[in-house]
Amino acid sequence: MNEIDLRELIAAAAALQKKWEAMDFQFCFIGGLAVQHWGEPRQTNDVDATVWTQFGNERPVIDRLLEDLTSRIENADQFALVNRVLLVQEPSGVDVDVALAAFPYELEMIRRAEK
């Protein structure tokens, strides 16, 4: 894994936020990048996000995400359907792990997230 500068991660997350808001996705950032917002230093080399799909609606969301993001593994769409995480890369080269949310508490987390 290549070490990524925090500025690159923030720029990648900002680009994702702009795209996903335009697509009317319900989402939030989680993991190492998100805790930086609260002043908790944590080393991270990727962007972690949660996107609301509900159960049974994963395929259209995965397909839409793969229009703009590059798969990091073979058959990333199938992997995501089984494991509920899409492993992709943002055009700038930053890795992105997208969790597919479906439980009510995940939707509440997304709604409460600061953007």
C-alpha positions in Angstrom: 0.0 0.0 0.0 1.4 3.4 -1.0 1.5 6.1 1.7 -1.0 8.8 0.8 -0.7 12.4 2.0 -3.7 13.5 4.2 -4.3 16.4 1.7 -4.8 13.8 -1.1 -7.3 11.9 1.0 -9.3 15.0 1.8 -9.3 16.1 -1.8 -10.5 12.6 -2.9 -13.2 12.6 -0.2 -14.3 16.1 -1.3 -14.5 14.9 -4.9 -16.6 11.9 -3.9 -18.8 14.1 -1.7 -19.5 16.4 -4.6 -20.4 13.5 -7.0 -22.5 11.6 -4.5 -24.5 14.6 -3.5 -25.2 15.3 -7.1 -26.4 11.7 -7.4 -28.6 12.1 -4.4 -26.9 9.3 -2.5 -27.3 9.2 1.2 -23.8 8.6 2.6 -21.2 9.5 5.2 -17.5 9.1 5.7 -16.2 6.8 8.3 -12.9 5.4 9.5 -9.6 7.1 9.8 -10.4 10.1 7.7 -13.6 10.8 9.6 -12.0 10.7 13.0 -9.6 13.4 11.9 -12.5 15.8 11.9 -12.9 15.3 15.6 -9.2 15.9 16.3 -8.3 12.3 16.8 -5.1 11.6 14.8 -5.1 8.3 13.0 -2.9 7.0 10.2 -4.9 6.0 7.2 -4.2 5.5 3.5 -7.7 5.3 2.1 -11.2 6.8 2.3 -13.9 4.8 4.0 -17.5 5.6 3.3 -20.9 4.2 3.9 -23.6 4.5 1.2 -27.3 3.7 1.8 -28.5 1.0 -0.5 -31.2 -0.9 1.6 -31.4 -4.6 1.2 -32.2 -5.6 -2.4 -31.2 -2.3 -4.0 -27.4 -2.9 -3.9 -26.9 -3.6 -7.6 -28.0 -0.2 -9.0 -25.9 1.6 -6.4 -22.8 -0.6 -7.1 -23.2 -0.1 -10.9 -23.5 3.6 -10.5 -20.4 3.8 -8.3 -18.4 1.7 -10.8 -19.2 4.3 -13.5 -16.8 6.7 -11.7 -14.6 4.5 -9.7 -12.1 1.8 -10.7 -12.4 -1.7 -9.2 -9.4 -2.7 -7.0 -10.2 -6.4 -7.3 -11.5 -8.7 -9.9 -15.3 -9.0 -9.8 -15.6 -6.2 -7.3 -19.4 -6.0 -7.9 -19.9 -9.6 -6.9 -17.6 -9.2 -3.9 -19.7 -6.2 -2.8 -22.9 -8.1 -3.1 -21.6 -10.9 -0.9 -19.5 -8.9 1.6 -21.4 -5.5 1.5 -18.2 -3.6 0.7 -17.1 -2.2 -2.6 -13.3 -2.0 -3.0 -12.6 0.7 -5.5 -10.1 3.5 -6.4 -10.9 7.2 -7.0 -9.6 8.7 -10.2 -6.7 10.4 -8.3 -5.4 7.0 -7.2 -6.8 7.0 -3.7 -8.3 3.7 -2.5 -11.9 3.9 -1.3 -13.8 1.3 0.7 -17.6 1.8 0.3 -19.7 -0.1 2.8 -23.2 -0.8 1.6 -25.6 0.3 4.3 -29.0 -1.3 4.9 -29.8 -1.3 8.6 -31.9 1.4 10.2 -29.0 2.4 12.6 -26.8 2.9 9.5 -29.3 5.3 8.0 -29.5 7.1 11.3 -25.7 7.4 11.4 -25.7 8.8 7.8 -28.4 11.3 8.7 -26.5 12.5 11.7 -23.1 12.8 10.0 -21.6 16.2 9.5 -20.7 17.1 6.0 
